[in-house]
Amino acid sequence: MPRIQIELPEQLPFRVELPLYLSHLNAAGHLDNALLLTLVSETRARFFKALGYKESDVEGVGVILADAAVQYRSEAFHGETMVVTMGVDDFNKYGCDLPWRMSDRDSGREIACGKSGIVFFNYQTRRIAPLPAAFRQRALAYAAAS
């Protein structure tokens, strides 16, 4: 079975540092694969905040995760600080991709990379909503300024 291959854009302008706690580890003593995604979710929430939004209110609509793809590269351990970078690309009528990379701050070792596909969602009508033009403009302006 072929493995997922993710091609990231050259620029991932948003950057956050997240420490690994004991609660992030699995029985093998390294970062749990599912909990890695919680770090990506935290990064996404902070990215939206940097753009002036909450995930629950982006120009009057919310954001939901449509899909996620991950390539695990190496282990990460308690006490290490992850640098997670994120960007935005592949805009479509209802959403976009949020490509990301996670590395150990001190060694530079790549831990994982991936893409989170999001769609915009109107929680009042319970239906997907068109991608807000203002969000696209802000995201592109943020990337250009970085």
C-alpha positions in Angstrom: 0.0 0.0 0.0 1.5 3.4 -1.0 2.1 5.8 1.8 0.7 9.3 2.0 3.0 11.9 0.5 2.3 15.5 1.5 3.8 18.4 -0.4 3.9 21.5 1.7 4.2 25.1 0.4 7.6 26.8 0.9 6.1 29.3 3.3 4.2 28.4 6.4 4.0 31.9 7.9 2.4 31.2 11.3 4.6 29.9 14.1 3.9 28.7 17.6 5.9 26.9 20.2 4.1 24.2 22.3 5.8 22.2 25.1 5.1 18.4 25.4 3.7 17.3 28.7 3.5 13.8 30.2 -0.2 13.8 29.2 0.9 14.0 25.5 2.8 10.7 25.7 1.6 7.1 25.0 2.6 3.9 26.6 5.8 3.8 24.5 6.9 7.1 26.0 6.7 9.3 23.0 4.2 11.7 21.6 0.9 9.9 21.0 -0.3 10.0 17.3 -3.8 11.2 18.3 -2.5 13.8 20.7 -0.2 15.2 18.0 -3.5 16.3 16.3 -4.5 18.1 19.4 -1.3 20.2 19.1 -2.2 20.9 15.5 -5.7 21.9 16.6 -4.2 24.3 19.2 -2.1 25.7 16.4 -5.1 26.2 14.2 -7.0 28.0 17.0 -4.0 30.3 17.6 -3.6 30.9 13.8 -7.3 32.0 13.6 -6.8 34.3 16.6 -3.7 35.9 14.8 -6.0 36.6 11.9 -8.5 38.2 14.2 -11.0 35.4 14.3 -12.3 32.6 16.6 -12.9 29.2 14.9 -16.6 29.6 15.9 -16.9 33.0 14.3 -15.2 33.8 11.0 -17.2 36.5 9.4 -20.4 35.0 11.0 -19.7 31.3 10.3 -17.7 28.6 12.0 -15.0 26.2 10.9 -15.2 22.4 10.9 -12.5 19.9 10.1 -13.3 18.1 6.9 -10.2 15.9 6.7 -6.7 15.5 7.9 -3.6 13.9 6.5 -0.4 13.3 8.5 3.0 12.0 7.8 4.9 11.0 11.0 8.6 11.5 10.7 10.1 10.9 14.1 9.4 10.5 17.8 8.9 13.4 20.2 9.4 13.2 23.9 8.4 14.8 27.2 10.0 18.1 27.8 10.7 18.9 24.2 9.1 22.0 22.7 7.4 21.6 19.4 7.6 24.4 16.8 4.4 24.2 14.7 4.2 26.3 11.6 1.0 26.7 9.6 -0.2 28.3 6.4 -3.2 28.3 4.2 -3.7 27.1 0.6 -5.9 25.4 -1.9 -8.9 27.7 -1.4 -12.2 26.4 -2.8 -15.8 27.5 -2.7 -16.4 26.2 0.9 -13.0 26.0 2.5 -9.3 25.5 2.2 -6.3 23.5 3.4 -4.2 24.4 6.4 -0.8 22.8 5.8 1.5 22.5 8.8 4.9 21.2 10.0 6.0 20.2 13.5 9.6 20.1 14.5 11.6 20.0 17.8 12.7 23.5 18.6 16.1 22.6 19.9 17.3 20.0 17.4 15.3 21.1 14.4 14.2 17.4 14.0 11.0 17.1 11.9 8.3 15.3 13.9 5.5 15.3 11.5 3.8 17.3 8.7 0.3 17.4 7.3 -2.7 19.2 6.0 -6.0 19.9 7.7 -8.9 20.5 5.3 -11.5 22.9 6.7 -14.9 23.9 5.5 -16.9 26.9 6.7 -20.2 26.0 8.5 -23.3 27.9 9.4 -24.3 26.6 12.8 -27.7 28.1 12.7 -28.7 26.4 9.4 -26.5 23.3 10.1 -25.1 23.6 6.5 -21.7 24.3 5.0 -21.2 27.9 4.0 -19.2 29.7 1.4 -15.6 30.6 2.2 -15.7 34.2 3.5 -13.9 36.5 1.0 -12.6 38.6 4.0 -11.0 35.5 5.5 -9.2 34.7 2.3 -7.9 38.3 2.0 -6.7 38.3 5.6 -5.0 34.9 5.3 -3.2 35.9 2.1 -2.2 39.3 3.5 -0.8 37.6 6.6 1.3 35.2 4.5 2.5 38.1 2.3 3.6 40.1 5.4 5.6 37.2 6.9 
